[in-house]
Amino acid sequence: MVSTEREFPASALPELDHRLPQRRTLVTDLPGPRSQALTVRRKAVVAAGVGSSLPIYAADADGGVLLDVDGNSLIDLGSGIAVTGVGASHPKVVAALAEQAAHFTHTCFMVTPYEGYVRVAEQLCALTPGEFDKRTVLFNSGAEAVENAVKVARLATGRPAVVAFDHAYHGRTNLTMALTAKSMPYKANFGPFAPEIYRMPMSYPYRDAADLTGEQAARRAISQIETQIGADSLAALIIEPIQGEGGFIVPAPGFLPTLLHWAREHGVVFIADEVQTGFARTGAWFATEHEQLEPDLVTMAKGIAGGMPLAAVTGRADLLDRVHAGGLGGTYGGNPVACAAALATLEVMRELDLPARARAIESIAVPLLRDLAAETGVIGDVRGRGAMLAIELVRPGTSTPDPLLTKAVAAEAFSRGVLLLTCGTYGNVIRLLPPLVIGADLLTDGIGVLAAVLRDLTSRP
């Protein structure tokens, strides 16, 4: 039986002070009566196409816990899909929001600019990988950042085609749906999509041939690009350095560097979509740092501003400065309140050394998950980096995806007070995205619940 009683050094994940008690507490069945009442109200006014993973309604959140309207305290292993790395209500972020809002909430940077936007751009130019002159432009969402990165690449190269990869997720706008691989629920019946988007095979070590190296997987994709598109027609390659919605797929070593080298040789813009992997999530500021990559453009959002809507494209000045004045921007892009939140969030990340905390989360969680894999026989793969971790659930003795078990695990863990997210092209991946400020006790309790649930579900006849 897997135990969560392993000894971890206290320095690995030191406890932090939080406003809410950092413990799992259930005072009603889930969902409780107030959440049920809100669901009735919701159905009368909210479009059915807006889904929610859980049938509870949030009232408060802090550190690694989420408090619902019925007073239940759940362990948050989702962070609003990798957004609240510093927690959902860090006092420095809250104070920065309030201070900025007391002065002005909006002018539109394209009309009357302000220092906060400039300061965020300065920090992103300094933080993102690459020893070259950079520029930054701010937006509202990850999809918007991706769409604008593609615009920049097409304008700068004068070429139309863009390559994305199997299992990719890049957003829900028309262009980013075209880049996204998975049909349901993201693309089904929403077409036609933007043209000149091509999909190439990804490096997926668990499902690739055992002897396929990262470089060989990249050469496989490159061969198809050269045959089907031609380098002279290709504006950009866009790729998540660790795929998110597609299943937290970490490509084999050498895959990304080989693609980047080929792109540089052929004048193709290499876009790293770090929307989910950025801002300390993988144990480095950006996931491309793990292989010392210097992307031409980096797209960012999610963890950038402590939960406020903000996104960015940062990259080579010679690319971004090619765009004519007025060609980039948007009414709310780089909103002053969101910029204030981002500056405070980055300050907290540095003060608490959140890349190191993400690595500590990995050092605690991965051994427990590997023990669980050995015990249950239904975990085909344990993977990820930092606090972006996943288990891929399969039928015993096979690599056949088991989406029904995955759904059941997430549902049962919720009933016991742990918020888990699923993902994967085949719907068979449990992903762990705890806030980077979570404590070791809460983290191990959450993983202990996951272990107990998986044990209970797989031991039934």
Helices and strands as residue ranges (DSSP letters): G 10-12, H 33-45, E 58-62, E 65-68, E 73-76, H 79-82, H 91-103, H 115-127, E 134-139, H 142-157, E 161-165, H 174-179, E 197-200, H 214-228, G 231-233, E 234-239, H 255-265, E 269-273, G 287-291, E 297-300, G 302-305, E 311-316, H 317-320, H 336-351, H 354-376, E 379-385, E 388-393, H 403-415, E 418-419, E 421-423, E 429-432, H 440-459
